């Protein structure tokens, strides 16, 4: 897993306002109930995000991340992956996530994304450009959802995406790169043991070849999951990652 129960998202630079968050239960098109968390800013700005967590699904790190987005004026919803196989039980560290990860399928995941987008667009105080922000497994899913024009995203953001991770026996994010239709911001650690920089550069080359606007950053020496308030050695990378995200959202909103 990327983040344990003690992990906390870094705090973005600059002014922050008040925000409020709530646990919600959403219904997918096939009738599946699944967990989500919605954070709304007191003073909305431009843009809104749908957050795809790591392999544990919806847990506290991502609820706090949604609040950090809302504090800078960006409404945010986080969705869980495991409504079909684990219901709406807790995703604390005792959760045995891998059997459920192995059952994730893109077609039903996309149904859940649409349910999350519907809720976000109906309940955010300011309608605006929408961006998925994914981490690890969620980063791979962010790139996968970048192939779906019906979502109406303005761009996609992926942290340390598992580029060779396949879901339900389908194609990997790297194999699907030539089908991406939105601008991409990719954020990777140069010392990530599970994602070779060569794979990252292959993704970058494929996006450039197709003419997709992209910004792929590799933070030298940073490991997988460097975006963590406790990781003081990588505070500069985390701070820059926040700046890159907020600038990317502002540029396409």
C-alpha positions in Angstrom: 0.0 0.0 0.0 1.1 3.6 -0.5 0.0 5.2 2.7 -0.5 3.9 6.2 -2.9 5.4 8.7 -0.3 7.9 10.0 0.3 9.4 6.5 -1.0 12.9 5.9 -1.0 14.9 2.6 1.3 17.8 2.4 -0.2 21.3 2.8 -0.1 23.5 -0.3 1.6 26.9 -0.1 -0.3 30.1 0.0 -3.6 31.1 1.5 -6.3 28.6 2.5 -9.9 29.1 3.3 -12.5 27.2 5.2 -13.8 23.9 3.9 -16.2 21.2 4.9 -16.2 17.5 4.1 -18.7 14.6 4.5 -18.8 10.9 4.0 -21.3 9.9 1.4 -22.6 6.7 -0.2 -23.1 6.7 -4.0 -25.0 4.4 -6.3 -23.4 3.2 -9.5 -25.4 2.5 -12.7 -25.5 -1.2 -11.9 -27.0 -0.5 -8.5 -23.8 -0.9 -6.5 -23.5 1.2 -3.4 -20.0 2.5 -2.7 -18.2 4.9 -0.4 -17.1 8.4 -1.2 -16.1 11.5 0.5 -17.0 15.0 -0.7 -15.2 18.2 0.3 -16.6 21.6 -0.5 -14.9 25.0 -0.2 -16.6 27.9 1.6 -15.4 30.1 -1.3 -15.3 28.1 -4.5 -12.7 28.9 -7.1 -12.2 27.3 -10.5 -12.0 23.6 -11.1 -13.0 20.5 -9.3 -11.3 17.1 -8.8 -12.3 13.5 -8.5 -9.6 11.6 -6.5 -8.6 8.0 -7.2 -6.9 6.5 -4.1 -4.2 3.9 -3.8 -4.8 0.2 -3.5 -6.5 0.5 -0.1 -9.3 2.5 -1.5 -10.9 5.4 0.4 -9.1 6.0 3.7 -8.1 9.0 5.8 -5.2 10.2 3.8 -7.5 10.9 0.8 -10.2 12.5 2.9 -7.7 15.0 4.2 -6.4 15.5 0.7 -9.9 16.3 -0.5 -10.1 18.9 2.3 -6.7 20.4 1.2 -8.1 20.9 -2.3 -11.3 22.4 -0.9 -9.3 24.8 1.3 -7.8 26.3 -1.9 -11.2 26.6 -3.6 -11.4 23.3 -5.5 -14.3 21.0 -4.7 -13.2 17.4 -4.4 -14.7 14.0 -4.3 -12.8 10.7 -3.4 -14.3 7.4 -4.6 -13.7 3.9 -3.2 -13.1 1.0 -5.5 -14.5 -2.0 -3.7 -18.3 -1.6 -3.3 -18.9 -4.7 -5.4 -16.6 -7.0 -3.4 -16.2 -5.4 0.1 -19.3 -3.3 0.5 -19.0 -0.1 2.5 -16.9 -1.3 5.4 -13.9 0.5 6.8 -10.6 0.8 4.8 -8.3 1.0 7.8 -5.0 -0.8 7.8 -6.6 -4.1 8.8 -8.4 -4.2 5.4 -7.1 -7.0 3.2 -7.1 -5.0 0.0 -5.3 -7.3 -2.5 -8.1 -9.8 -3.1 -10.4 -6.9 -4.0 -7.8 -5.1 -6.1 -7.6 -8.3 -8.2 -11.3 -8.1 -8.9 -11.4 -4.4 -10.1 -12.6 -4.2 -13.7 -12.4 -1.1 -15.8 -16.0 -1.2 -17.0 -17.5 -1.1 -13.5 -14.8 1.3 -12.3 -15.9 3.7 -15.0 -19.5 3.4 -13.8 -18.4 4.4 -10.4 -16.4 7.3 -11.8 -19.6 8.5 -13.6 -21.6 8.3 -10.4 -18.9 10.3 -8.6 -18.8 12.9 -11.4 -22.6 13.2 -11.2 -22.5 13.9 -7.5 -19.6 16.3 -7.8 -21.3 18.3 -10.6 -24.6 18.3 -8.8 -23.3 19.4 -5.4 -20.2 21.6 -6.0 -21.0 25.2 -5.5 -19.3 26.2 -8.7 -19.5 24.3 -11.9 -16.2 24.1 -13.7 -13.5 22.0 -15.3 -13.0 18.6 -13.8 -9.8 16.7 -13.3 -9.1 13.1 -12.0 -6.2 13.0 -9.6 -4.9 9.5 -9.0 -2.2 7.9 -6.8 -0.4 4.6 -7.5 -3.2 2.3 -8.6 -5.3 5.4 -8.9 -2.6 7.0 -11.0 -2.9 4.1 -13.5 -6.7 4.5 -13.4 -6.4 8.2 -14.0 -4.5 7.5 -17.2 -7.0 4.8 -18.1 -9.9 7.2 -17.7 -8.1 9.7 -19.8 -9.1 7.5 -22.8 -12.8 8.2 -22.2 -14.0 11.4 -23.9 -17.5 11.0 -22.4 -16.3 12.0 -18.9 -15.6 15.5 -20.2 -12.4 16.1 -18.3 -10.2 19.0 -19.1 -7.0 17.2 -18.1 -5.8 14.3 -15.9 -3.2 14.1 -13.1 -1.4 10.9 -12.1 1.0 10.4 -9.2 3.4 7.5 -9.6 1.0 5.7 -11.9 1.6 1.9 -12.2 2.2 2.1 -16.0 2.2 -1.6 -16.5 -0.7 -2.4 -14.2 -3.6 -4.2 -16.0 -7.2 -4.5 -14.7 -9.3 -7.5 -15.4 -6.9 -8.8 -18.0 -7.1 -5.6 -20.1 -4.4 -3.4 -21.5 -2.1 -1.4 -19.3 -2.0 2.4 -19.0 1.2 2.4 -21.0 -0.4 0.3 -23.8 -3.4 2.6 -23.8 -1.4 5.8 -24.0 -2.1 6.3 -27.7 -5.8 6.5 -26.9 -5.5 9.3 -24.3 -7.6 12.4 -25.3 -6.9 14.9 -22.5 -3.8 16.8 -21.4 -1.7 14.9 -18.8 0.3 15.9 -15.8 2.4 13.0 -14.5 4.4 13.1 -11.3 6.9 10.4 -10.6 9.7 9.5 -8.2 13.1 9.0 -9.7 13.9 6.4 -7.1 10.6 4.5 -7.3 11.6 0.8 -7.3 8.4 -0.2 -9.0 8.2 2.2 -11.9 11.3 2.5 -14.0 12.1 5.9 -15.4 12.3 4.2 -18.8 8.6 3.4 -18.6 7.9 7.1 -17.7 9.9 8.3 -20.7 8.0 5.8 -22.9 4.7 7.3 -21.7 6.0 10.8 -22.4 7.2 9.8 -25.9 3.8 8.2 -26.7 1.9 11.3 -25.6 4.2 13.6 -27.6 3.9 11.4 -30.7 0.1 11.7 -30.5 0.3 15.4 -29.9 -1.3 15.3 -26.4 -0.3 18.3 -24.2 1.7 16.8 -21.4 4.0 17.6 -18.5 5.8 14.6 -17.1 8.0 15.3 -14.1 10.4 12.9 -12.4 11.7 14.0 -9.0 15.2 12.9 -8.7 15.9 10.7 -5.7 12.2 10.6 -4.6 10.6 7.2 -3.9 7.1 5.9 -4.5 4.6 7.8 -2.3 6.9 10.7 -1.7 3.9 13.0 -1.4 3.5 12.6 2.4 3.8 15.3 5.0 6.0 13.0 7.1 8.6 12.6 4.3 10.6 15.7 5.2 13.4 14.7 2.8 11.0 15.2 -0.1 9.2 18.3 1.2 10.5 20.3 -1.8 9.2 17.7 -4.3 5.8 17.7 -2.5 5.6 21.5 -2.5 6.4 21.6 -6.2 3.9 18.8 -6.9 1.2 20.9 -5.3 2.2 23.9 -7.4 2.2 21.8 -10.6 -1.3 20.5 -9.8 -2.8 23.8 -9.0 -1.2 25.5 -12.0 -2.3 22.6 -14.3 -5.9 23.0 -13.0 -5.8 26.7 -13.4 -4.4 26.5 -16.9 -7.3 24.3 -18.2 -10.2 25.7 -16.1 
